[in-house]
Amino acid sequence: MTEARGETPRRTGMTEKCGVVGVALNGRDAARPLYYALYALQHRGQESAGIVTHDGFQQHSHVDMGLVGDVFGEGDLDVLNGSAGIGHVRYPTAGSVDSSCAQPFSVSFKSGSLGLSHNGNLVNADEIRDELAGAGHAFTSDGDTEVIAHDLARNLLEEDLVRAVKRTMQRIHGSYSLTISHDETIMGVRDPQGNRPLCIGKLEDGYILASESAAIDTLDGELVRDVRPGELVVLQEDGRGFDSYQLIEREHTAHCFFEHVYFARPDSVIDDTLVYEARRELGRTLWEESGVETDVVMPVPDSGRAFASGYADAASETSAEGEPRDENDDGVEFAEGLMKNRYVGRTFIMPTQDERERAVRLKLNPIKSTVEGKTVTLIDDSIVRGTTSTQLVQLLKDCGAEEVHMRIGAPPIVAPCYMGIDMATREELIAADKDTEEVCDAIDADSLAYLSTDGVAGVLENDRDDLCMGCVTGEYPYDIEGEETDRDVARPQLEGTALHADD
Ligand code: AMP
């Protein structure tokens, strides 16, 4: 049995699982491309949306609570002048849900105006906030993005842009993909371990930085490459190119594997891997590791679809014992057995367990003919609290399924995420204190198997040491108070640390 490790330590800063974008164009206003890009990133955050632009004289900002389509009306975009700007969509979290944390965060100070969009989570934001507050900085939110903005604003009074960013990067610890506007200059920064995605794209008349390449596709642009961990990318103001500064180098990355499993769009390319193909490959591996012969394989829509397609593909080639199928063996049938109501929000945003259960039922309805009298394998990407799988196993059985076998495209989630995914607390995670057999009993499935951590690392073609798998191992690639770390990482010592521009 997996041992539960007590209560989840208090989160420092806010969990920010978001989408960020930045655009520099040659003459044309940036507001509309930013707006379309935010639409493409809407899955990364539905709580608030915003755009900040700069027209050479002044900064313009429109930020509000709600979905992109609700936040921006035609008139709002028209007054966001300037060919340079950044945008943000923010993920709903259990923490404070108010407009003080909506982004981009913008501030004007002595040497210009600053806008900041942040995806990720700092683990030492409180320490930096205390220090800055002691030096007279006034804060308007409890978010860690404002901490970065103040620190950068202070450094910009003393240093040029690149050195100021480097100095801030040396102080903050945790995960961050940032798009920043300093007057008309647009920049992108990725934390030294590259935990959250960020990529560069070329547009017809400029350049774009975005959390996911799907945003670049939406604007008919071309993916240039990922921003490298520890790199600062500065877009040229005429939109003709970008400059790169490798400010911090680390031996290992800590790419979040869950971006590939659940969070990112399947049509995005992240760290050189097309997410859809990665999910299909994870599905194939799942069959190889724990395939079970049933009449039919079906995905939990939409999260399990690519996994189930890879799983069924592999199942058509080899038997569960790994033997090649002969001509007379039809293998396993792939079917869409559950239909999704697209107008119901994600189950996670429902604050109570009761509401979450109702939402699953509202969201998914079985197709009786594909289920009745059959043995079924149901495939999803992950089990978090166990709400979805418990409900769906019951639903399929009520619909006449003879057996329901669950197969999951990720390892058991046993620990919280501190790096930006709202994953529930340790006490809420069904696998935190139950082994696979006990979870299987709890969800009332006929069998349950998860993908192994080695299976995940093998598919993502990554050394396990280059992935962040804290939520499935309980060991984190960052120094988090009250948790174990699997790396030799230390928080920056703030007090008494003399940071020089040429460090
Ligand atoms: P649960 O019902 O709590 O076990 O959650 C598992 C379901 O939620 C799966 O269908 C996943 O696709 C989905 N899911 C996994 N992680 C998240 C997340 N961080 N936010 C929202 N949904 C998630």
Residues whose N, C-alpha, C, O or C-beta is under 5 A from the ligand:
A	BS01	AMP	Y262 S303 F348 D380 D381 S382 I383 V384 R385 G386 T387 T388 S389 I421 D422 M423
